Amino acid sequence: MTTQATPPYARKWHFGKTVMMPILLFGLGAIVSPPARSQVVNSPQNAGQIALLHWYAANLVTRFAVGTQPAQMAFDGANVWIANYGSNTVTKLRANDGAVLGTFPVGANPLGVAFDGANIWVANAGGNSLTKLRARDGALLKTLSMCNPFGFAFDGTNIWVSNPGCNSVTKLRVGDGSVLGTFTVASYPLGLAFDGTSIWAANSHANLVTKLRPKDGVVLGTFAVGSAPQGVAFDGANTWVTNNGSNNVTKLRASDGTVLGTFVVGTGPAGLVYDGANIWVVNSGTNNVTKLQASSGAVLGNFAVGTGPNGAAFDGANIWISNTTSNTISKF
């Protein structure tokens, strides 16, 4: 296997194998690649995917310049928020046209982003802190100390954050940020997801995922997956995990953790997202995303994005990918 360079934040936090290339500097505004049909499926499972969007001329593969080393993203119902690891900011983009609505300072080396229905939460990995911003205008509401935070999950009431440096996850009350509990999991938890009844954590250094009961953090199960698991997503019935070290994804039945399949994708899979019918996997080492049919795991396509892609988000109609070494976001 070809040896890959490791990005600054991966070297520091040991969470991925993203191939780093020289950082390309882009000016303000959108960078539009040649027209291409959207690859988001028409799905009766997802009412937000309006058929018009698949024919409207503006629905092209498009790139937007953001801050330095964009990492994870979150959608707030109208806008996409991006954590810019290298510039210690988050960028707010209007989802329908990619217009920049604001860039807001946060702590050092932000990685994770989450939306709780009213506010944006940012995990500042280098600053050992969380930032809470009002989604409406980006106003700073709170800064909280945390242990090397990485990713988030929102359970409808509380925010959960993974602490890879402390091998734990923390449960916070959304209203005031009070810590409701910190729970030990396996080594180096990164991605988190909520399946409607349980919290799932990908333990990168243990090749495991941990399933927790939200009300009290009790461990309901620990399940083996591939090498260096990183991202987690829920498809309504199953939990999907990207295995950054083994270049595949694992599908587990959420009710009991049974492995339903392991599917080969590109090199260094990192983030992933569910669009209502398919799972989109970000391959950091091959600069593309793999689209898998959620029901079967069949590969429906591989699509080029920018360099060093990392995070993924879905806005109800379009897929968004953060291109860490291109300093751009791809929308398609």
Number of C-alpha atoms within 10 A of each C-alpha: 3 4 7 12 14 18 21 14 20 13 12 11 16 17 26 24 24 29 22 19 14 8 14 12 13 16 9 10 13 19 15 13 12 7 12 12 14 18 17 21 18 17 15 11 10 14 12 15 20 14 13 9 17 19 12 11 11 12 20 20 22 22 25 23 22 29 24 23 30 33 31 29 29 24 22 20 12 11 22 23 28 33 33 30 27 19 18 22 24 29 22 26 22 17 22 14 14 20 14 20 15 13 18 17 15 25 21 20 24 34 28 29 27 25 24 18 13 12 21 24 26 34 33 31 27 20 18 20 21 28 20 24 22 15 19 11 12 19 13 16 13 13 17 14 12 19 23 21 30 31 29 28 25 21 18 11 13 20 22 27 33 32 29 28 18 18 19 22 29 20 25 19 14 20 12 10 16 12 15 15 14 17 17 16 26 20 20 28 34 30 31 28 24 22 19 14 13 20 22 29 32 33 31 28 19 18 20 25 30 22 28 22 14 19 12 12 20 13 17 14 13 18 15 17 26 22 20 28 35 33 31 28 23 23 19 12 13 20 24 29 32 33 31 28 20 18 21 23 30 21 25 22 15 21 13 12 19 14 17 14 13 18 15 17 24 21 22 30 35 31 30 29 24 22 24 21 19 23 24 28 31 34 33 30 25 20 22 25 26 22 26 23 17 20 12 12 19 13 17 14 12 19 13 14 28 21 26 30 37 32 29 28 24 23 20 18 23 23 20 25 32 33 31 31 25 26 26 28 29 25 25 20
